[in-house]
């Protein structure tokens, strides 16, 4: 019986030391990129072609290919000649992570807002609707919420992206 008790203690000892410390909560390694609500609502616009740096979702629409650039917007690629696709424009949409297209309308997340963009004339895009606060605030890429709270941000600030913290 004495040997059995020692064996049991020996088996349980590693379990007692493997527990993480509950005293220090995890903190995100990212800092938010903030934009005022006023800036956000005037930030969606067509620009010249931009280099593709952090591609995300890819979507084929007619002779075009749309490629999401994380937190920045959507690249417009003319794919009329698939052997020589042309990066022709960039639709700037701060806080953009996802998008979809249906019936000539591109639906994009503009941080916390849902924006509908008319694509009938790809050279002259028009915003047809904005639904304010349709989405929750963008979470950090590592999905750890500790370290930054939107309540600490300036009034009417919106998170439009995340950058790796220089202090960590």
Buried (B, 14 or more C-beta within 10 A) or exposed (E): EEEEEEEEEEEEEEEEEEEEEEEEEEBBBBBBBBBBBEBBBEBBEBEEBBEEEEEBBEBEBEEBBBBBBBBBBBBBBBBEEEEEBEBBBBBBBBBBBEBEBEEBBBBBBBBBBBBBBBBEEBEEBEBEEBEEEEBEBBBBBEEBBEBBEEEEBEEEBBBBBBEEBEEE
